[in-house]
Amino acid sequence: MVTFIWRNAVQKGLFGGNKRWATLFVVIGAAKVMRRLAGSVPDTVYCEPLEPGQALVITHLADETHG
């Protein structure tokens, strides 16, 4: 949803001249910059291409040290 709003804000506000969309562009853009400065952008932990027929299984094992 945010991507849709961001795309419209760029097209209609930044390039189109619509003041309401331009305001949204500034607000969302500022939030993105602040998030990056705060370091809350998730890091890529693992990246590898999958061949046809391969699958990736993601599991979460319970941590039993915090009983």
N, CA, C, O and CB atoms as a CASP TS submission, in Angstrom:
PFRMAT TS
TARGET T0000
AUTHOR 0000-0000-0000
METHOD Language model
MODEL 1
PARENT N/A
ATOM      1  N   MET     1       0.826  -1.193   0.000  1.00  0.00           N
ATOM      2  CA  MET     1       0.000   0.000   0.000  1.00  0.00           C
ATOM      3  C   MET     1       0.872   1.259   0.000  1.00  0.00           C
ATOM      4  O   MET     1       0.602   2.216  -0.725  1.00  0.00           O
ATOM      5  CB  MET     1      -0.940  -0.003   1.212  1.00  0.00           C
ATOM      6  N   VAL     2       1.927   1.238   0.833  1.00  0.00           N
ATOM      7  CA  VAL     2       2.812   2.402   0.890  1.00  0.00           C
ATOM      8  C   VAL     2       3.521   2.590  -0.446  1.00  0.00           C
ATOM      9  O   VAL     2       3.742   3.720  -0.879  1.00  0.00           O
ATOM     10  CB  VAL     2       3.843   2.250   2.029  1.00  0.00           C
ATOM     11  N   THR     3       3.879   1.483  -1.101  1.00  0.00           N
ATOM     12  CA  THR     3       4.533   1.568  -2.405  1.00  0.00           C
ATOM     13  C   THR     3       3.621   2.238  -3.419  1.00  0.00           C
ATOM     14  O   THR     3       4.075   3.058  -4.217  1.00  0.00           O
ATOM     15  CB  THR     3       4.939   0.175  -2.897  1.00  0.00           C
ATOM     16  N   PHE     4       2.340   1.896  -3.395  1.00  0.00           N
ATOM     17  CA  PHE     4       1.359   2.498  -4.298  1.00  0.00           C
ATOM     18  C   PHE     4       1.263   4.004  -4.049  1.00  0.00           C
ATOM     19  O   PHE     4       1.265   4.802  -4.986  1.00  0.00           O
ATOM     20  CB  PHE     4      -0.026   1.832  -4.119  1.00  0.00           C
ATOM     21  N   ILE     5       1.177   4.379  -2.768  1.00  0.00           N
ATOM     22  CA  ILE     5       1.075   5.795  -2.417  1.00  0.00           C
ATOM     23  C   ILE     5       2.361   6.523  -2.792  1.00  0.00           C
ATOM     24  O   ILE     5       2.314   7.636  -3.316  1.00  0.00           O
ATOM     25  CB  ILE     5       0.781   5.966  -0.910  1.00  0.00           C
ATOM     26  N   TRP     6       3.517   5.895  -2.526  1.00  0.00           N
ATOM     27  CA  TRP     6       4.808   6.508  -2.872  1.00  0.00           C
ATOM     28  C   TRP     6       4.911   6.741  -4.376  1.00  0.00           C
ATOM     29  O   TRP     6       5.331   7.810  -4.818  1.00  0.00           O
ATOM     30  CB  TRP     6       5.976   5.619  -2.395  1.00  0.00           C
ATOM     31  N   ARG     7       4.524   5.731  -5.158  1.00  0.00           N
ATOM     32  CA  ARG     7       4.603   5.850  -6.614  1.00  0.00           C
ATOM     33  C   ARG     7       3.705   6.975  -7.115  1.00  0.00           C
ATOM     34  O   ARG     7       4.111   7.754  -7.977  1.00  0.00           O
ATOM     35  CB  ARG     7       4.215   4.525  -7.285  1.00  0.00           C
ATOM     36  N   ASN     8       2.499   7.064  -6.587  1.00  0.00           N
ATOM     37  CA  ASN     8       1.589   8.140  -6.977  1.00  0.00           C
ATOM     38  C   ASN     8       2.112   9.502  -6.526  1.00  0.00           C
ATOM     39  O   ASN     8       1.973  10.494  -7.241  1.00  0.00           O
ATOM     40  CB  ASN     8       0.198   7.893  -6.391  1.00  0.00           C
ATOM     41  N   ALA     9       2.712   9.544  -5.339  1.00  0.00           N
ATOM     42  CA  ALA     9       3.257  10.813  -4.843  1.00  0.00           C
ATOM     43  C   ALA     9       4.377  11.312  -5.746  1.00  0.00           C
ATOM     44  O   ALA     9       4.491  12.511  -5.999  1.00  0.00           O
ATOM     45  CB  ALA     9       3.773  10.655  -3.404  1.00  0.00           C
ATOM     46  N   VAL    10       5.206  10.387  -6.232  1.00  0.00           N
ATOM     47  CA  VAL    10       6.283  10.782  -7.143  1.00  0.00           C
ATOM     48  C   VAL    10       5.702  11.257  -8.465  1.00  0.00           C
ATOM     49  O   VAL    10       6.073  12.320  -8.962  1.00  0.00           O
ATOM     50  CB  VAL    10       7.262   9.611  -7.377  1.00  0.00           C
ATOM     51  N   GLN    11       4.792  10.474  -9.037  1.00  0.00           N
ATOM     52  CA  GLN    11       4.243  10.797 -10.361  1.00  0.00           C
ATOM     53  C   GLN    11       3.360  12.037 -10.345  1.00  0.00           C
ATOM     54  O   GLN    11       3.527  12.940 -11.165  1.00  0.00           O
ATOM     55  CB  GLN    11       3.448   9.623 -10.892  1.00  0.00           C
ATOM     56  N   LYS    12       2.416  12.075  -9.399  1.00  0.00           N
ATOM     57  CA  LYS    12       1.432  13.161  -9.399  1.00  0.00           C
ATOM     58  C   LYS    12       1.909  14.391  -8.630  1.00  0.00           C
ATOM     59  O   LYS    12       1.521  15.515  -8.949  1.00  0.00           O
ATOM     60  CB  LYS    12       0.129  12.672  -8.809  1.00  0.00           C
ATOM     61  N   GLY    13       2.745  14.179  -7.620  1.00  0.00           N
ATOM     62  CA  GLY    13       3.195  15.315  -6.814  1.00  0.00           C
ATOM     63  C   GLY    13       4.483  15.921  -7.310  1.00  0.00           C
ATOM     64  O   GLY    13       4.555  17.119  -7.583  1.00  0.00           O
ATOM     65  N   LEU    14       5.512  15.082  -7.427  1.00  0.00           N
ATOM     66  CA  LEU    14       6.818  15.593  -7.825  1.00  0.00           C
ATOM     67  C   LEU    14       6.833  16.015  -9.288  1.00  0.00           C
ATOM     68  O   LEU    14       7.303  17.102  -9.623  1.00  0.00           O
ATOM     69  CB  LEU    14       7.889  14.545  -7.578  1.00  0.00           C
ATOM     70  N   PHE    15       6.321  15.158 -10.149  1.00  0.00           N
ATOM     71  CA  PHE    15       6.346  15.457 -11.582  1.00  0.00           C
ATOM     72  C   PHE    15       5.057  16.103 -12.085  1.00  0.00           C
ATOM     73  O   PHE    15       5.071  16.828 -13.079  1.00  0.00           O
ATOM     74  CB  PHE    15       6.605  14.193 -12.359  1.00  0.00           C
ATOM     75  N   GLY    16       3.937  15.840 -11.395  1.00  0.00           N
ATOM     76  CA  GLY    16       2.654  16.354 -11.865  1.00  0.00           C
ATOM     77  C   GLY    16       2.269  17.704 -11.313  1.00  0.00           C
ATOM     78  O   GLY    16       1.427  18.385 -11.899  1.00  0.00           O
ATOM     79  N   GLY    17       2.857  18.116 -10.205  1.00  0.00           N
ATOM     80  CA  GLY    17       2.562  19.426  -9.654  1.00  0.00           C
ATOM     81  C   GLY    17       1.390  19.480  -8.693  1.00  0.00           C
ATOM     82  O   GLY    17       1.013  20.568  -8.258  1.00  0.00           O
ATOM     83  N   ASN    18       0.798  18.343  -8.348  1.00  0.00           N
ATOM     84  CA  ASN    18      -0.316  18.316  -7.411  1.00  0.00           C
ATOM     85  C   ASN    18       0.226  18.529  -6.001  1.00  0.00           C
ATOM     86  O   ASN    18       1.082  17.769  -5.549  1.00  0.00           O
ATOM     87  CB  ASN    18      -1.103  16.974  -7.510  1.00  0.00           C
ATOM     88  N   LYS    19      -0.264  19.561  -5.297  1.00  0.00           N
ATOM     89  CA  LYS    19       0.290  19.921  -3.997  1.00  0.00           C
ATOM     90  C   LYS    19       0.008  18.876  -2.925  1.00  0.00           C
ATOM     91  O   LYS    19       0.851  18.658  -2.055  1.00  0.00           O
ATOM     92  CB  LYS    19      -0.259  21.249  -3.559  1.00  0.00           C
ATOM     93  N   ARG    20      -1.132  18.235  -2.959  1.00  0.00           N
ATOM     94  CA  ARG    20      -1.444  17.212  -1.955  1.00  0.00           C
ATOM     95  C   ARG    20      -0.525  16.006  -2.105  1.00  0.00           C
ATOM     96  O   ARG    20      -0.017  15.485  -1.112  1.00  0.00           O
ATOM     97  CB  ARG    20      -2.913  16.773  -2.071  1.00  0.00           C
ATOM     98  N   TRP    21      -0.311  15.562  -3.329  1.00  0.00           N
ATOM     99  CA  TRP    21       0.587  14.441  -3.571  1.00  0.00           C
ATOM    100  C   TRP    21       2.028  14.843  -3.279  1.00  0.00           C
ATOM    101  O   TRP    21       2.817  14.018  -2.817  1.00  0.00           O
ATOM    102  CB  TRP    21       0.453  13.943  -5.019  1.00  0.00           C
ATOM    103  N   ALA    22       2.377  16.086  -3.538  1.00  0.00           N
ATOM    104  CA  ALA    22       3.728  16.561  -3.229  1.00  0.00           C
ATOM    105  C   ALA    22       3.966  16.548  -1.722  1.00  0.00           C
ATOM    106  O   ALA    22       5.062  16.221  -1.267  1.00  0.00           O
ATOM    107  CB  ALA    22       3.947  17.981  -3.793  1.00  0.00           C
ATOM    108  N   THR    23       2.946  16.903  -0.953  1.00  0.00           N
ATOM    109  CA  THR    23       3.056  16.854   0.501  1.00  0.00           C
ATOM    110  C   THR    23       3.265  15.422   0.972  1.00  0.00           C
ATOM    111  O   THR    23       4.104  15.167   1.835  1.00  0.00           O
ATOM    112  CB  THR    23       1.805  17.453   1.159  1.00  0.00           C
ATOM    113  N   LEU    24       2.513  14.498   0.413  1.00  0.00           N
ATOM    114  CA  LEU    24       2.709  13.085   0.755  1.00  0.00           C
ATOM    115  C   LEU    24       4.102  12.615   0.372  1.00  0.00           C
ATOM    116  O   LEU    24       4.716  11.830   1.095  1.00  0.00           O
ATOM    117  CB  LEU    24       1.658  12.217   0.063  1.00  0.00           C
ATOM    118  N   PHE    25       4.601  13.089  -0.759  1.00  0.00           N
ATOM    119  CA  PHE    25       5.952  12.745  -1.190  1.00  0.00           C
ATOM    120  C   PHE    25       6.972  13.189  -0.148  1.00  0.00           C
ATOM    121  O   PHE    25       7.876  12.429   0.199  1.00  0.00           O
ATOM    122  CB  PHE    25       6.265  13.386  -2.553  1.00  0.00           C
ATOM    123  N   VAL    26       6.834  14.404   0.348  1.00  0.00           N
ATOM    124  CA  VAL    26       7.769  14.930   1.338  1.00  0.00           C
ATOM    125  C   VAL    26       7.661  14.157   2.650  1.00  0.00           C
ATOM    126  O   VAL    26       8.680  13.814   3.250  1.00  0.00           O
ATOM    127  CB  VAL    26       7.510  16.424   1.579  1.00  0.00           C
ATOM    128  N   VAL    27       6.439  13.879   3.100  1.00  0.00           N
ATOM    129  CA  VAL    27       6.237  13.178   4.369  1.00  0.00           C
ATOM    130  C   VAL    27       6.792  11.757   4.301  1.00  0.00           C
ATOM    131  O   VAL    27       7.530  11.339   5.193  1.00  0.00           O
ATOM    132  CB  VAL    27       4.744  13.146   4.733  1.00  0.00           C
ATOM    133  N   ILE    28       6.446  11.016   3.259  1.00  0.00           N
ATOM    134  CA  ILE    28       6.916   9.638   3.136  1.00  0.00           C
ATOM    135  C   ILE    28       8.422   9.611   2.898  1.00  0.00           C
ATOM    136  O   ILE    28       9.123   8.759   3.444  1.00  0.00           O
ATOM    137  CB  ILE    28       6.179   8.912   1.991  1.00  0.00           C
ATOM    138  N   GLY    29       8.921  10.539   2.088  1.00  0.00           N
ATOM    139  CA  GLY    29      10.359  10.608   1.844  1.00  0.00           C
ATOM    140  C   GLY    29      11.139  10.894   3.123  1.00  0.00           C
ATOM    141  O   GLY    29      12.189  10.297   3.359  1.00  0.00           O
ATOM    142  N   ALA    30      10.625  11.807   3.947  1.00  0.00           N
ATOM    143  CA  ALA    30      11.284  12.118   5.220  1.00  0.00           C
ATOM    144  C   ALA    30      11.271  10.908   6.147  1.00  0.00           C
ATOM    145  O   ALA    30      12.254  10.647   6.840  1.00  0.00           O
ATOM    146  CB  ALA    30      10.599  13.313   5.903  1.00  0.00           C
ATOM    147  N   ALA    31      10.165  10.170   6.162  1.00  0.00           N
ATOM    148  CA  ALA    31      10.084   8.962   6.991  1.00  0.00           C
ATOM    149  C   ALA    31      11.091   7.916   6.523  1.00  0.00           C
ATOM    150  O   ALA    31      11.711   7.243   7.347  1.00  0.00           O
ATOM    151  CB  ALA    31       8.659   8.377   6.957  1.00  0.00           C
ATOM    152  N   LYS    32      11.259   7.772   5.218  1.00  0.00           N
ATOM    153  CA  LYS    32      12.234   6.815   4.687  1.00  0.00           C
ATOM    154  C   LYS    32      13.660   7.208   5.070  1.00  0.00           C
ATOM    155  O   LYS    32      14.466   6.356   5.446  1.00  0.00           O
ATOM    156  CB  LYS    32      12.110   6.718   3.158  1.00  0.00           C
ATOM    157  N   VAL    33      13.964   8.497   4.975  1.00  0.00           N
ATOM    158  CA  VAL    33      15.302   8.969   5.338  1.00  0.00           C
ATOM    159  C   VAL    33      15.555   8.760   6.829  1.00  0.00           C
ATOM    160  O   VAL    33      16.631   8.300   7.212  1.00  0.00           O
ATOM    161  CB  VAL    33      15.470  10.460   4.971  1.00  0.00           C
ATOM    162  N   MET    34      14.588   9.087   7.665  1.00  0.00           N
ATOM    163  CA  MET    34      14.743   8.917   9.112  1.00  0.00           C
ATOM    164  C   MET    34      14.920   7.445   9.477  1.00  0.00           C
ATOM    165  O   MET    34      15.711   7.113  10.361  1.00  0.00           O
ATOM    166  CB  MET    34      13.529   9.500   9.851  1.00  0.00           C
ATOM    167  N   ARG    35      14.188   6.565   8.800  1.00  0.00           N
ATOM    168  CA  ARG    35      14.310   5.135   9.061  1.00  0.00           C
ATOM    169  C   ARG    35      15.714   4.651   8.711  1.00  0.00           C
ATOM    170  O   ARG    35      16.292   3.843   9.438  1.00  0.00           O
ATOM    171  CB  ARG    35      13.256   4.345   8.263  1.00  0.00           C
ATOM    172  N   ARG    36      16.258   5.138   7.607  1.00  0.00           N
ATOM    173  CA  ARG    36      17.624   4.742   7.217  1.00  0.00           C
ATOM    174  C   ARG    36      18.657   5.292   8.180  1.00  0.00           C
ATOM    175  O   ARG    36      19.610   4.597   8.534  1.00  0.00           O
ATOM    176  CB  ARG    36      17.938   5.219   5.798  1.00  0.00           C
ATOM    177  N   LEU    37      18.481   6.530   8.605  1.00  0.00           N
ATOM    178  CA  LEU    37      19.417   7.123   9.553  1.00  0.00           C
ATOM    179  C   LEU    37      19.379   6.417  10.906  1.00  0.00           C
ATOM    180  O   LEU    37      20.399   6.311  11.587  1.00  0.00           O
ATOM    181  CB  LEU    37      19.112   8.600   9.732  1.00  0.00           C
ATOM    182  N   ALA    38      18.208   5.938  11.288  1.00  0.00           N
ATOM    183  CA  ALA    38      18.063   5.230  12.558  1.00  0.00           C
ATOM    184  C   ALA    38      18.600   3.808  12.467  1.00  0.00           C
ATOM    185  O   ALA    38      18.785   3.147  13.489  1.00  0.00           O
ATOM    186  CB  ALA    38      16.600   5.208  12.986  1.00  0.00           C
ATOM    187  N   GLY    39      18.848   3.338  11.260  1.00  0.00           N
ATOM    188  CA  GLY    39      19.401   1.997  11.092  1.00  0.00           C
ATOM    189  C   GLY    39      18.375   0.889  11.169  1.00  0.00           C
ATOM    190  O   GLY    39      18.733  -0.256  11.444  1.00  0.00           O
ATOM    191  N   SER    40      17.118   1.192  10.937  1.00  0.00           N
ATOM    192  CA  SER    40      16.095   0.162  11.042  1.00  0.00           C
ATOM    193  C   SER    40      15.777  -0.500   9.706  1.00  0.00           C
ATOM    194  O   SER    40      14.755  -1.174   9.576  1.00  0.00           O
ATOM    195  CB  SER    40      14.843   0.751  11.620  1.00  0.00           C
ATOM    196  N   VAL    41      16.639  -0.315   8.719  1.00  0.00           N
ATOM    197  CA  VAL    41      16.458  -0.997   7.447  1.00  0.00           C
ATOM    198  C   VAL    41      16.971  -2.423   7.625  1.00  0.00           C
ATOM    199  O   VAL    41      18.115  -2.613   8.038  1.00  0.00           O
ATOM    200  CB  VAL    41      17.206  -0.252   6.275  1.00  0.00           C
ATOM    201  N   PRO    42      16.154  -3.426   7.324  1.00  0.00           N
ATOM    202  CA  PRO    42      16.577  -4.813   7.561  1.00  0.00           C
ATOM    203  C   PRO    42      17.768  -5.201   6.691  1.00  0.00           C
ATOM    204  O   PRO    42      17.873  -4.790   5.535  1.00  0.00           O
ATOM    205  CB  PRO    42      15.416  -5.770   7.299  1.00  0.00           C
ATOM    206  N   ASP    43      18.657  -5.994   7.266  1.00  0.00           N
ATOM    207  CA  ASP    43      19.819  -6.492   6.547  1.00  0.00           C
ATOM    208  C   ASP    43      19.475  -7.804   5.850  1.00  0.00           C
ATOM    209  O   ASP    43      18.684  -8.599   6.359  1.00  0.00           O
ATOM    210  CB  ASP    43      21.013  -6.680   7.503  1.00  0.00           C
ATOM    211  N   THR    44      20.070  -8.021   4.693  1.00  0.00           N
ATOM    212  CA  THR    44      19.917  -9.307   4.018  1.00  0.00           C
ATOM    213  C   THR    44      20.828 -10.302   4.708  1.00  0.00           C
ATOM    214  O   THR    44      22.037 -10.091   4.798  1.00  0.00           O
ATOM    215  CB  THR    44      20.246  -9.203   2.489  1.00  0.00           C
ATOM    216  N   VAL    45      20.240 -11.397   5.198  1.00  0.00           N
ATOM    217  CA  VAL    45      21.000 -12.382   5.947  1.00  0.00           C
ATOM    218  C   VAL    45      21.518 -13.480   5.028  1.00  0.00           C
ATOM    219  O   VAL    45      22.633 -13.971   5.207  1.00  0.00           O
ATOM    220  CB  VAL    45      20.145 -12.982   7.059  1.00  0.00           C
ATOM    221  N   TYR    46      20.716 -13.860   4.053  1.00  0.00           N
ATOM    222  CA  TYR    46      21.090 -14.965   3.180  1.00  0.00           C
ATOM    223  C   TYR    46      20.536 -14.699   1.792  1.00  0.00           C
ATOM    224  O   TYR    46      19.381 -14.299   1.649  1.00  0.00           O
ATOM    225  CB  TYR    46      20.573 -16.320   3.734  1.00  0.00           C
ATOM    226  N   CYS    47      21.332 -14.914   0.791  1.00  0.00           N
ATOM    227  CA  CYS    47      20.890 -14.684  -0.576  1.00  0.00           C
ATOM    228  C   CYS    47      21.566 -15.689  -1.492  1.00  0.00           C
ATOM    229  O   CYS    47      22.792 -15.732  -1.589  1.00  0.00           O
ATOM    230  CB  CYS    47      21.196 -13.235  -1.025  1.00  0.00           C
ATOM    231  N   GLU    48      20.761 -16.489  -2.157  1.00  0.00           N
ATOM    232  CA  GLU    48      21.295 -17.463  -3.101  1.00  0.00           C
ATOM    233  C   GLU    48      20.194 -17.798  -4.113  1.00  0.00           C
ATOM    234  O   GLU    48      19.046 -18.010  -3.722  1.00  0.00           O
ATOM    235  CB  GLU    48      21.803 -18.755  -2.362  1.00  0.00           C
ATOM    236  N   PRO    49      20.523 -17.849  -5.388  1.00  0.00           N
ATOM    237  CA  PRO    49      19.492 -18.188  -6.385  1.00  0.00           C
ATOM    238  C   PRO    49      19.071 -19.649  -6.269  1.00  0.00           C
ATOM    239  O   PRO    49      19.874 -20.522  -5.942  1.00  0.00           O
ATOM    240  CB  PRO    49      20.006 -17.904  -7.807  1.00  0.00           C
ATOM    241  N   LEU    50      17.805 -19.888  -6.543  1.00  0.00           N
ATOM    242  CA  LEU    50      17.278 -21.257  -6.537  1.00  0.00           C
ATOM    243  C   LEU    50      17.175 -21.764  -7.967  1.00  0.00           C
ATOM    244  O   LEU    50      16.765 -21.038  -8.873  1.00  0.00           O
ATOM    245  CB  LEU    50      15.891 -21.321  -5.834  1.00  0.00           C
ATOM    246  N   GLU    51      17.542 -22.985  -8.149  1.00  0.00           N
ATOM    247  CA  GLU    51      17.411 -23.641  -9.449  1.00  0.00           C
ATOM    248  C   GLU    51      15.974 -24.154  -9.587  1.00  0.00           C
ATOM    249  O   GLU    51      15.293 -24.352  -8.581  1.00  0.00           O
ATOM    250  CB  GLU    51      18.451 -24.814  -9.603  1.00  0.00           C
ATOM    251  N   PRO    52      15.513 -24.370 -10.804  1.00  0.00           N
ATOM    252  CA  PRO    52      14.172 -24.932 -10.986  1.00  0.00           C
ATOM    253  C   PRO    52      14.044 -26.264 -10.242  1.00  0.00           C
ATOM    254  O   PRO    52      14.905 -27.136 -10.350  1.00  0.00           O
ATOM    255  CB  PRO    52      13.865 -25.127 -12.491  1.00  0.00           C
ATOM    256  N   GLY    53      12.970 -26.399  -9.498  1.00  0.00           N
ATOM    257  CA  GLY    53      12.720 -27.617  -8.745  1.00  0.00           C
ATOM    258  C   GLY    53      13.216 -27.546  -7.313  1.00  0.00           C
ATOM    259  O   GLY    53      12.846 -28.392  -6.499  1.00  0.00           O
ATOM    260  N   GLN    54      14.038 -26.566  -6.980  1.00  0.00           N
ATOM    261  CA  GLN    54      14.518 -26.413  -5.610  1.00  0.00           C
ATOM    262  C   GLN    54      13.505 -25.619  -4.794  1.00  0.00           C
ATOM    263  O   GLN    54      12.690 -24.875  -5.340  1.00  0.00           O
ATOM    264  CB  GLN    54      15.899 -25.719  -5.585  1.00  0.00           C
ATOM    265  N   ALA    55      13.571 -25.791  -3.476  1.00  0.00           N
ATOM    266  CA  ALA    55      12.669 -25.082  -2.581  1.00  0.00           C
ATOM    267  C   ALA    55      13.463 -24.541  -1.403  1.00  0.00           C
ATOM    268  O   ALA    55      14.545 -25.039  -1.092  1.00  0.00           O
ATOM    269  CB  ALA    55      11.522 -26.005  -2.095  1.00  0.00           C
ATOM    270  N   LEU    56      12.925 -23.527  -0.755  1.00  0.00           N
ATOM    271  CA  LEU    56      13.534 -22.944   0.421  1.00  0.00           C
ATOM    272  C   LEU    56      12.550 -23.092   1.563  1.00  0.00           C
ATOM    273  O   LEU    56      11.397 -22.673   1.453  1.00  0.00           O
ATOM    274  CB  LEU    56      13.923 -21.453   0.191  1.00  0.00           C
ATOM    275  N   VAL    57      13.001 -23.690   2.665  1.00  0.00           N
ATOM    276  CA  VAL    57      12.145 -23.887   3.829  1.00  0.00           C
ATOM    277  C   VAL    57      12.688 -23.017   4.950  1.00  0.00           C
ATOM    278  O   VAL    57      13.866 -23.107   5.298  1.00  0.00           O
ATOM    279  CB  VAL    57      12.085 -25.397   4.256  1.00  0.00           C
ATOM    280  N   ILE    58      11.835 -22.178   5.513  1.00  0.00           N
ATOM    281  CA  ILE    58      12.226 -21.297   6.610  1.00  0.00           C
ATOM    282  C   ILE    58      11.542 -21.795   7.868  1.00  0.00           C
ATOM    283  O   ILE    58      10.320 -21.946   7.902  1.00  0.00           O
ATOM    284  CB  ILE    58      11.853 -19.804   6.314  1.00  0.00           C
ATOM    285  N   THR    59      12.332 -22.052   8.908  1.00  0.00           N
ATOM    286  CA  THR    59      11.774 -22.527  10.176  1.00  0.00           C
ATOM    287  C   THR    59      12.289 -21.662  11.315  1.00  0.00           C
ATOM    288  O   THR    59      13.294 -20.962  11.189  1.00  0.00           O
ATOM    289  CB  THR    59      12.133 -24.015  10.420  1.00  0.00           C
ATOM    290  N   HIS    60      11.583 -21.730  12.414  1.00  0.00           N
ATOM    291  CA  HIS    60      12.003 -21.034  13.633  1.00  0.00           C
ATOM    292  C   HIS    60      12.021 -22.053  14.759  1.00  0.00           C
ATOM    293  O   HIS    60      10.985 -22.615  15.115  1.00  0.00           O
ATOM    294  CB  HIS    60      11.053 -19.825  13.972  1.00  0.00           C
ATOM    295  N   LEU    61      13.187 -22.285  15.311  1.00  0.00           N
ATOM    296  CA  LEU    61      13.317 -23.221  16.428  1.00  0.00           C
ATOM    297  C   LEU    61      13.164 -22.451  17.727  1.00  0.00           C
ATOM    298  O   LEU    61      13.751 -21.384  17.908  1.00  0.00           O
ATOM    299  CB  LEU    61      14.684 -23.971  16.385  1.00  0.00           C
ATOM    300  N   ALA    62      12.367 -23.008  18.627  1.00  0.00           N
ATOM    301  CA  ALA    62      12.126 -22.340  19.901  1.00  0.00           C
ATOM    302  C   ALA    62      13.415 -22.277  20.711  1.00  0.00           C
ATOM    303  O   ALA    62      14.172 -23.246  20.767  1.00  0.00           O
ATOM    304  CB  ALA    62      11.024 -23.066  20.697  1.00  0.00           C
ATOM    305  N   ASP    63      13.656 -21.137  21.334  1.00  0.00           N
ATOM    306  CA  ASP    63      14.825 -20.950  22.177  1.00  0.00           C
ATOM    307  C   ASP    63      14.473 -21.434  23.578  1.00  0.00           C
ATOM    308  O   ASP    63      13.666 -20.810  24.268  1.00  0.00           O
ATOM    309  CB  ASP    63      15.289 -19.454  22.189  1.00  0.00           C
ATOM    310  N   GLU    64      15.069 -22.532  23.996  1.00  0.00           N
ATOM    311  CA  GLU    64      14.702 -23.133  25.280  1.00  0.00           C
ATOM    312  C   GLU    64      15.509 -22.586  26.432  1.00  0.00           C
ATOM    313  O   GLU    64      15.346 -23.049  27.561  1.00  0.00           O
ATOM    314  CB  GLU    64      14.870 -24.621  25.221  1.00  0.00           C
ATOM    315  N   THR    65      16.382 -21.612  26.190  1.00  0.00           N
ATOM    316  CA  THR    65      17.159 -21.021  27.279  1.00  0.00           C
ATOM    317  C   THR    65      16.335 -20.017  28.080  1.00  0.00           C
ATOM    318  O   THR    65      16.676 -19.701  29.219  1.00  0.00           O
ATOM    319  CB  THR    65      18.407 -20.342  26.726  1.00  0.00           C
ATOM    320  N   HIS    66      15.247 -19.516  27.485  1.00  0.00           N
ATOM    321  CA  HIS    66      14.379 -18.545  28.166  1.00  0.00           C
ATOM    322  C   HIS    66      13.108 -19.235  28.637  1.00  0.00           C
ATOM    323  O   HIS    66      12.020 -18.890  28.177  1.00  0.00           O
ATOM    324  CB  HIS    66      14.031 -17.354  27.230  1.00  0.00           C
ATOM    325  N   GLY    67      13.217 -20.191  29.532  1.00  0.00           N
ATOM    326  CA  GLY    67      12.108 -21.021  29.953  1.00  0.00           C
ATOM    327  C   GLY    67      11.213 -20.374  30.875  1.00  0.00           C
ATOM    328  O   GLY    67      10.231 -20.977  31.307  1.00  0.00           O
TER
END
